[in-house]
Structure formats: structure tokens, C-alpha cells
């Protein structure tokens, strides 16, 4: 009985041993995967340089060590992070027995400048592959001036943007779009265009270069000086109780129409306490209003420097009022109490149908000069050439221009109000109560034009 059992089991064991031996051989020779001991993304080389918004096709070569000599198939696409829009795909190949390199095919269109990162993993090793994406070739606008320079800088800014950003920036020239501004923070009243805080450093530099050219002025604390100080004031509010609703990062820039030296377009920089809305047509600046400016607190210190960006306007009002006789002051004094500007954001083309206050034709030459000094604190917020053009119009209208005020002549008490109103010029200023600092005050002011506001666009 024992002999028979051994005889039966013997062939079975031999057969099992043969099957096991064949299975082991198959695993060793056919299904072994590629492996390496080290992968060096930091020393990777690229066949081409990448530029923002430009289609890219190239290869990355990554060195490895400790290869086991087996073949490997092409990999799946790896999407870039940081700068998006690119993919990297491993090309099929055979590992060296030792040191060698892997090749990744990279393609796509990078959406911004900076670093496109790819998470590479192969043969038990991983690393981050970094491809630098350059900004568009820098275009110098120094050789041109006037509207040509505005257009050049606008195009240079657009060149730093992704196609999605450009579509957000550049909108149709319609009244519905161009009237979208406010004296409230953007978190409370939505703006159009691109938010400064969402731009890269390169993009923000280009945007600010454009705003600077729109507001360039040779007068201290006016123009771009004033713009920057108002931005600083918002940063001060952000850091001193106002929170994230405030700050220079919450200002926006928008193009309404396509910037060119032949068509009509407006460029608007707008945020909580500053709106610049310049309109250009056929190569000339045709409107600088509405132009809104405000500040809270009226004076503040940042990095050991004290700023009071709207005080030059207030001081000019005070000097003018101080020059008036008691009879003139009585005529200029309004019977109304004002709690806000009349032509606030959204109250467009609502100019009074009649004038009130003290007519400037009865003022002395010195007093008329003081009226023009007030107006200059607004026209000096744009480039000097166009400032002179608007000032010339307002000077010719001076005899038909009126001044009025309410409250005190010191313009430092809540609800003190001052206005200049002429055939063209409209300037309002009011002392408002504090918002972030409730016990204090802050200034609101607007420059408008009865004829050229929004380049005359009303609907």
C-alpha cells in the first residue's frame, strides 16, 4: 500500500515542481520594472526657453543613477503647477545599467510668468522639475509720448497677461461699464477689470507704469504722488482695524475699448478712495472725469513718513474762503447742510440746472487767482499738457463760475462742504465722518465736467 501511494504522488510532485519553476522564470525575465537609485531634477536641461502666452514645445533631460537596464513605456501627461498650461510626458526608452537620463516632452502655452513645476516620479524616485517661464520681451515706450505712450504702456501691460486676464481687463466701451466705480471698498461695491492683488509682481509693475503715465505731474503731492499716497492710506486702514476689505491690493484696472491712437477708449484705475477715468479718442485725451479722491485718516504715518494726500486741496479752499469779505462769504454760504457729495458715484449727469453761491466775475484778480489755485489741485492730477488744456477752458469760463460752501470755512469739521461750479468745471469737497476711525474725519472729493464727463457719454 505504501509503495503504491509513493508511486502515485511522485509524478504529481514532479509536475508541480515543473510548473513552479516555469512561473519563477517568467517573473524574472518578463515583468521586472525599471528602477533607479537617484533622480536629479535640479540639474535638468531644457531644449528651449518658455515665454508667457507663447506656445511651447521642448524637452527636458533629467539625469539618474543606478539604472537597472530594463525598457520602459511612455508615461502619462503631468500637468504643471505654479505656472499652469503646460504638460510633461515621459518618452519611452531603456535604462542604462548605471547612470543615464530620462527625456520628458513638454508642451502647451504657459498662462503666466514664473516657475512651472512638474511632479516627476520614476523607478522609486521622485523630484520636482522646474521650468522658468519668462515675461514677454520688454517693450520700451520711452521713445514715444502723449497718447502714443499711453497706448504703448497699455499694450506692454497686456503682453504680461494670460488670455483669460486680457478678456477680464479689456471690455466694451459702454456707459454701463464706464460708470462702474464707487467710493466704497471693492468688497462692498464690485469693480470691473483686474484686481491689483491678483497680479504677479511683473504684471503689477506694468499696470502701475501705465497709471503713472496717466497721472504724471510735475507738482509735488499731486498726480501719481497722490495716487500712491491714497494707496498707502488704504494699506494703513487694512493694518489698523479695517481688515481685508481695505488695502492697495483691492484696486482695479480696466480698459473700456481697445487702446489705440485712432479709436475711443477709457482706462480706469479704481478702488476705495481713488478713481482715475481718462478717456482718449483719435490720439488725444478728451476726458479726465469723473475723478474721485478721498482719504481716511486725513493724515497718517507709514515707514516713518507722514502723508496727507488731500490736504493741498483742502488748504486751497481755506485760502480762498479766507480771502472773501463778510459780504462775499454771506453770498457764498449755502442754506443747505450737506452730508455727502451731490454727484456721488452713480449720480451721473445730475448737475443742478441753475447756479448758486458767489459768482466769480465780482472777485478781485487776487481772489480769482485763488479760485484757479483750487482748480489746479485737480487738473494737476493728470499729465501737464492735458492739465493746461482743461485749465485754459476753466479759466475762460471763470466769470460765469460760482463758489459755494456750507459749515465752517476751516474745512475740518464734519459736513463742512465746498463747491466750484461753472459752465464746464464741477468740483465738490466734503468733510465726512470717520468709518474705520469713527471718532475722526475723512475727506471725499470729486472733479467732474458738465460737458466732458465720460467724454459726453450718457447712455
C-alpha positions in Angstrom: 0.0 0.0 0.0 2.8 2.4 0.9 4.6 1.7 -2.4 1.6 2.4 -4.5 1.0 5.8 -2.8 4.5 6.9 -3.4 4.3 5.9 -7.0 1.1 7.9 -7.5 2.5 11.1 -5.7 5.9 11.0 -7.3 4.7 12.1 -10.8 2.4 14.7 -9.2 5.2 16.3 -7.3 7.4 16.4 -10.3 4.7 18.1 -12.3 4.1 20.7 -9.6 7.8 21.4 -9.4 7.9 22.0 -13.1 5.0 24.5 -13.0 6.6 26.4 -10.1 10.0 26.5 -11.8 8.4 27.9 -15.1 6.4 30.6 -13.2 9.5 31.9 -11.4 11.5 32.1 -14.6 8.7 34.1 -16.3 8.6 36.7 -13.4 12.3 37.3 -13.5 12.7 37.8 -17.3 9.4 39.5 -18.4 7.8 41.6 -15.7 10.7 43.3 -13.8 10.1 47.1 -13.7 12.7 49.9 -14.2 14.4 51.1 -11.1 17.0 53.8 -10.3 18.7 54.9 -7.1 18.7 58.7 -7.7 16.9 61.3 -9.9 18.3 64.8 -10.3 15.6 67.4 -11.4 17.8 70.2 -10.2 20.4 69.6 -12.9 17.8 69.1 -15.7 18.4 70.8 -19.1 15.7 72.1 -21.4 15.8 72.3 -25.2 14.0 75.6 -25.4 13.1 78.7 -23.3 9.5 79.3 -22.3 7.6 82.7 -22.6 4.3 83.7 -21.2 1.3 83.3 -23.6 3.5 81.7 -26.2 3.0 78.1 -27.4 5.9 76.0 -26.1 7.3 72.7 -27.4 10.5 71.3 -25.9 12.2 68.5 -24.0 13.6 68.2 -20.5 16.5 65.9 -19.9 16.8 64.6 -16.3 19.9 62.6 -15.1 19.6 59.5 -13.0 22.0 56.9 -11.4 21.6 53.3 -10.5 19.5 52.2 -13.6 18.8 48.5 -13.9 18.9 48.3 -17.7 15.3 47.5 -18.5 13.0 49.1 -21.0 10.1 51.4 -20.0 7.0 52.7 -21.8 5.9 56.3 -22.4 4.3 57.9 -19.4 1.1 59.8 -18.8 0.9 63.6 -19.1 1.9 65.5 -15.9 0.2 69.0 -15.6 2.3 71.9 -14.4 1.6 73.8 -11.2 2.6 77.3 -10.3 2.6 78.5 -13.9 -0.2 76.4 -15.5 -0.9 75.5 -19.1 2.0 73.0 -19.7 2.3 69.2 -19.5 5.3 67.0 -19.3 5.2 63.4 -20.7 7.9 60.7 -20.2 9.3 59.4 -23.6 9.7 55.6 -23.9 13.3 54.3 -23.6 15.7 51.8 -22.0 17.5 52.4 -18.7 21.3 52.2 -18.7 22.8 49.8 -16.3 24.1 52.6 -14.1 23.9 56.3 -15.0 21.8 57.8 -17.8 19.0 60.3 -18.4 15.2 60.4 -18.9 13.5 62.6 -21.5 10.2 64.3 -20.9 8.3 66.1 -23.8 6.9 69.4 -22.6 4.2 71.2 -24.5 1.4 73.8 -24.0 1.0 77.5 -23.5 2.1 79.0 -20.2 -0.5 81.3 -18.7 1.8 83.5 -16.7 5.4 84.2 -16.0 7.3 82.5 -13.1 8.0 78.8 -12.5 6.2 75.8 -14.0 6.7 72.8 -11.7 6.1 69.2 -12.6 6.0 66.4 -10.0 8.3 63.7 -11.5 8.2 60.1 -10.3 10.1 57.2 -11.8 11.6 53.9 -10.7 11.0 54.5 -7.0 12.5 58.0 -7.0 10.8 61.4 -7.3 11.7 65.1 -7.7 10.2 68.5 -8.8 11.1 69.6 -12.3 11.1 73.4 -12.6 10.9 75.3 -15.9 11.3 79.1 -15.9 8.6 80.9 -17.9 9.8 84.4 -19.0 7.8 87.5 -19.3 7.2 88.8 -22.8 10.0 90.7 -24.4 10.2 94.1 -22.7 8.9 96.9 -24.9 10.4 100.3 -24.2 7.9 103.2 -24.5 10.4 105.9 -23.8 10.7 106.9 -27.5 7.0 108.0 -27.7 4.9 110.5 -25.7 1.3 111.5 -25.1 -1.4 109.1 -26.1 1.1 107.0 -28.1 2.9 106.3 -24.8 -0.4 105.5 -23.1 -1.2 103.0 -25.8 2.3 101.6 -25.7 2.2 101.0 -22.0 -1.3 99.6 -22.2 -0.1 97.0 -24.8 3.0 96.3 -22.7 0.8 95.5 -19.7 -1.4 93.3 -21.8 1.6 91.4 -23.0 2.3 90.2 -19.4 -1.2 88.8 -19.1 -2.8 85.5 -19.9 -5.6 85.4 -22.5 -8.1 84.9 -19.6 -6.7 88.0 -17.9 -6.9 90.1 -21.1 -10.5 89.2 -21.5 -11.2 90.4 -17.9 -9.2 93.6 -18.4 -10.5 94.7 -21.8 -14.2 95.3 -22.0 -16.6 97.1 -24.3 -16.9 100.9 -24.2 -20.4 101.2 -22.9 -21.9 103.6 -20.4 -22.9 100.6 -18.3 -19.2 99.7 -18.0 -17.6 103.1 -17.7 -19.8 104.3 -14.9 -18.8 101.3 -12.7 -16.9 103.0 -9.9 -17.6 103.8 -6.2 -16.3 105.4 -3.1 -16.8 102.1 -1.2 -14.2 99.4 -1.0 -14.4 96.9 -3.8 -15.6 94.2 -1.5 -18.7 96.3 -0.9 -19.2 97.6 -4.4 -17.9 95.4 -7.3 -15.5 96.8 -9.8 -14.6 95.7 -13.4 -11.2 94.7 -14.6 -8.2 93.1 -12.9 -7.6 93.3 -9.2 -4.0 94.5 -8.3 -3.8 91.9 -5.6 -4.3 89.1 -8.2 -1.4 90.3 -10.4 2.2 88.9 -10.4 4.9 91.4 -9.5 5.8 91.8 -13.2 2.2 92.4 -14.1 1.6 94.9 -11.3 4.8 96.8 -12.2 3.4 97.2 -15.8 0.0 98.2 -14.5 1.4 100.9 -12.2 3.7 102.2 -15.0 0.5 102.8 -17.0 -1.3 104.5 -14.1 1.8 106.7 -13.5 1.8 107.9 -17.1 -2.0 108.7 -16.9 -1.4 110.8 -13.8 2.1 112.1 -14.3 2.5 115.5 -12.8 5.5 117.8 -12.0 3.7 119.1 -8.9 4.6 117.5 -5.6 1.8 115.5 -3.8 -0.4 115.7 -6.9 -0.9 113.2 -9.8 0.8 109.9 -9.3 2.3 111.1 -5.9 -1.3 111.5 -4.7 -2.4 108.1 -6.2 0.4 106.3 -4.3 -0.4 108.1 -1.1 -4.0 107.1 -1.3 -3.0 103.5 -1.9 -0.8 103.8 1.2 -3.7 105.2 3.2 -5.8 102.1 2.3 -2.9 99.9 3.4 -2.9 101.8 6.7 -6.6 101.1 7.1 -6.0 97.4 6.4 -3.4 97.2 9.1 -5.3 99.3 11.7 -8.7 97.9 12.1 -10.2 97.9 8.6 -9.2 94.4 7.7 -9.1 92.7 4.3 -11.7 94.9 2.7 -9.1 97.6 2.6 -5.7 97.8 1.0 -3.9 98.7 -2.2 -4.4 95.2 -3.5 -8.1 95.9 -3.8 -7.7 98.5 -6.5 -8.6 97.5 -10.1 -7.6 98.5 -13.6 -9.8 98.2 -16.7 -9.8 99.1 -20.3 -13.1 100.1 -22.0 -12.5 99.8 -25.7 -9.2 98.9 -27.3 -6.3 101.3 -26.6 -5.2 102.8 -29.9 -4.2 106.2 -31.4 -7.2 106.1 -33.7 -10.3 104.8 -31.7 -12.0 105.8 -28.5 -11.2 104.1 -25.2 -11.1 104.7 -21.5 -8.6 103.4 -18.9 -9.9 103.3 -15.4 -8.0 102.7 -12.2 -10.5 102.4 -9.3 -10.7 101.4 -5.8 -11.9 102.6 -2.4 -10.6 106.1 -2.3 -9.3 106.8 -5.8 -10.8 106.6 -9.3 -8.9 107.8 -12.3 -11.1 107.6 -15.5 -9.2 109.0 -18.5 -10.8 108.8 -22.0 -8.8 109.1 -25.2 -10.1 109.5 -28.7 -8.3 109.9 -32.1 -4.9 110.2 -30.4 -6.0 112.9 -27.8 -7.2 112.9 -24.2 -10.8 114.1 -24.3 -12.0 113.5 -20.7 -10.3 113.3 -17.3 -13.5 113.0 -15.3 -15.1 111.7 -13.3 -12.1 111.8 -11.0 -12.7 110.8 -7.4 -10.3 111.2 -4.4 -10.6 110.7 -0.7 -8.6 109.7 2.3 -9.0 108.3 5.8 -7.4 109.3 8.1 -6.7 112.7 6.7 -3.1 112.3 7.9 -1.2 109.1 8.7 2.4 107.8 9.1 3.9 105.0 7.1 7.5 103.9 7.3 8.4 107.0 9.4 6.9 109.3 6.7 3.7 111.4 7.4 1.3 111.7 4.5 -1.8 114.0 4.0 -2.6 113.4 0.3 -5.8 115.5 0.0 -4.7 118.4 2.3 -3.5 120.5 -0.6 -7.0 120.7 -1.9 -8.4 121.5 1.5 -5.8 124.2 2.1 -6.6 125.8 -1.2 -10.3 126.0 -0.3 -9.4 127.5 3.1 -7.2 130.2 1.5 -9.9 131.2 -1.0 -12.6 131.4 1.7 -10.2 133.4 4.0 -9.8 136.0 1.2 -13.5 136.7 1.0 -15.2 139.7 2.7 -18.0 139.1 5.1 -20.5 140.2 2.4 -18.9 137.7 -0.1 -18.9 134.9 2.4 -22.6 135.6 3.1 -23.4 135.3 -0.6 -21.3 132.1 -1.0 -22.8 130.5 2.1 -25.4 127.8 1.2 -28.5 127.5 3.3 -28.3 123.7 2.9 -26.4 121.3 5.1 -24.6 118.6 3.1 -24.0 115.1 4.4 -22.4 113.9 1.1 -21.3 115.0 -2.3 -24.1 115.7 -4.7 -22.6 114.0 -7.7 -21.7 110.8 -5.8 -20.9 107.6 -7.8 -24.0 106.6 -9.7 -25.5 110.1 -9.7 -24.1 110.8 -13.1 -25.2 113.8 -15.2 -27.3 115.2 -12.3 -25.8 118.7 -12.4 -28.1 121.3 -10.9 -29.9 123.2 -13.6 -29.1 126.6 -12.0 -26.1 128.0 -10.3 -25.9 129.1 -6.7 -23.4 130.9 -4.5 -20.9 133.7 -5.2 -20.2 134.4 -8.9 -16.5 134.8 -9.7 -17.0 137.8 -12.0 -17.1 140.0 -8.9 -13.9 138.8 -7.4 -10.7 140.7 -7.4 -7.8 139.5 -9.5 -6.1 138.0 -6.5 -9.3 136.2 -5.5 -9.8 134.8 -9.0 -6.2 133.5 -8.8 -7.1 131.7 -5.6 -10.1 130.1 -7.4 -7.8 128.9 -10.1 -5.4 127.6 -7.5 -8.2 125.4 -6.2 -8.9 124.1 -9.7 -5.2 123.4 -10.3 -5.1 120.9 -7.3 -7.4 118.8 -9.5 -6.2 119.4 -13.0 -2.6 118.7 -11.7 -3.7 115.1 -11.2 -3.2 114.4 -14.9 -0.3 115.0 -17.3 0.8 118.6 -17.6 -0.1 119.0 -21.2 -3.7 118.0 -20.8 -3.9 119.7 -17.4 -3.1 123.0 -19.2 -5.8 122.3 -21.8 -8.5 121.8 -19.2 -7.3 124.7 -17.0 -7.5 127.0 -20.1 -11.1 126.1 -20.6 -11.9 126.6 -16.9 -10.1 130.0 -16.9 -12.1 131.2 -19.9 -15.3 130.2 -18.0 -14.2 131.9 -14.8 -16.5 134.9 -14.9 -19.5 132.5 -15.2 -18.3 130.2 -12.4 -19.7 130.1 -8.9 -18.3 129.1 -5.5 -20.4 128.0 -2.5 -19.7 126.4 0.9 -21.5 125.2 3.9 -20.4 124.7 7.5 -17.2 126.3 8.7 -14.5 128.0 6.5 -11.8 125.9 8.1 -13.0 122.7 6.2 -12.1 120.5 9.1 -15.4 119.8 10.8 -17.8 117.1 9.9 -20.1 118.1 7.0 -18.1 121.2 6.0 -18.7 121.5 2.3 -17.2 123.4 -0.7 -18.1 123.5 -4.4 -16.9 125.2 -7.6 -19.5 125.1 -10.4 -19.0 126.6 -13.9 -20.1 126.0 -17.5 -17.6 123.1 -17.5 -15.9 122.6 -14.2 -17.6 120.9 -11.2 -15.5 120.3 -8.0 -17.0 119.2 -4.7 -15.4 118.6 -1.4 -16.9 117.4 1.9 -15.6 116.5 5.4 -17.2 113.2 6.2 -17.2 111.3 9.5 -14.7 108.6 10.1 -15.5 105.0 9.2 -12.6 102.8 10.3 -11.8 105.5 12.8 -15.3 106.7 13.9 -14.1 109.5 16.1 -12.2 111.1 13.3 -13.0 112.7 9.9 -12.1 111.9 6.4 -12.2 113.8 3.1 -14.3 113.0 0.0 -13.9 115.0 -3.2 -14.9 114.7 -6.9 -13.9 116.5 -10.0 -16.5 116.4 -12.8 -17.1 118.3 -16.0 -20.6 119.4 -17.2 -19.7 118.8 -20.8 -16.8 116.2 -21.0 -17.7 113.8 -18.1 -17.2 110.3 -19.6 -16.5 112.1 -22.9 -20.1 113.1 -23.0 -21.4 109.5 -22.9 -24.7 109.4 -21.1 -26.3 106.1 -22.2 
